[in-house]
Amino acid sequence: MAGPRYRIAVIPGDGIGQEVTPAALDVLGVVARRAGLTLETVEHPWGCDYYRETGRMMAPDALERLREADAIYLGAIGHPSVPDHVSVWELILPIRQRFEQYVNLRPMRLLPGVSCPLAGRGPADIDMVCVRENSEGEYAGVGGRVHRGTPHEVAEQTGVFTRAGIERVVRYAFRLAQSRPRRMLASATKSNALQHSMVLWDEVVEQLAPEYPDVAVRKYHVDALAARMVTHPQTLDVMVASNLFGDILTDLGAAVSGSLGVAPGANLNPERAHPSMFEPIHGSAPDIAGKGIANPVGAIWAGALMLDHLGHRDLHDRVVGAIEQVLSAAVVRTPDLGGTATTRDMMQAIVAAV
């Protein structure tokens, strides 16, 4: 009897996205076939090349096409020839917002065999995950500019924080903390300076905390939390943060984990009313694009998160276990990890370990 079949919309995008995406799909294809699953992929050519040809980052009916997928896999978006606010606001953010992917999930682990830039730290010290609010907050897109090009020009960017939006992402973070051994939740705030948005954030966290008595929750100003990720990472477990704060903290988390190249991300609609989107967080890295040396681990791990979301936690664990096995052996290493291996070398090693 045939196993489950999933429709995966694939957007390799730009730069190294076009190199790590095939590597990730090769690994996922092997794992899926062995488990009796079918991953039916449909590739879309959207991104900065598409923009230079058409004046658009995506096709006019892109969101309708993506809506039919069980999940979306994104490689990377961005190129120096296209302003970042164009590439982000005409592709990534419309997908996140239209499909209510309000949880941006970022595991931040120091994997075995990867050198940590923090002296004296090992894998047991760095095992965090950030739950970033992904649909409103500072990236809501509300604001504007007037008197352009004059000495009196004004730009206003308005953060939008709703009780419902905060509550749903904080509940997700509490439930995630309940599932982890340490059962700790750190809430990132800046309520000493942002007396409206972050005070509301703090109030919602405080009001929900009694519903999760088995989770120890603590409030940190975001700057203090960033410092703590460097000085005392072993004291942190699950973090919950607004869109902007989470964006910054997760890049720091990837850095202390040894390399942006190993870090995955998931943009989740937990209710599954819309497709969720999975991506490595490293960006398009135009400086190394086309050289075949990009680290595919983050892309492969993002694919594992996709398998987990589709209901196959065992396959997620199998892929992550293979990644850990290859990295701990310290034989195959891409340049970001201090080696000379190619993208394909790393992919083949992980396939062999699977």
PyMOL commands that set and color helices and strands:
alter all, ss='L'
color gray80, all
select helices_A, chain A and resi 17-35+48-54+62-67+84-98+163-178+197-211+222-231+233-235+243-256+260-262+297-309+313-329+335-337+343-353
alter helices_A, ss='H'
color red, helices_A
select strands_A, chain A and resi 5-13+38-43+71-76+103-109+127-133+137-146+154-160+184-189+216-221+238-241+264-268+276-280
alter strands_A, ss='S'
color yellow, strands_A
deselect
rebuild
show_as cartoon
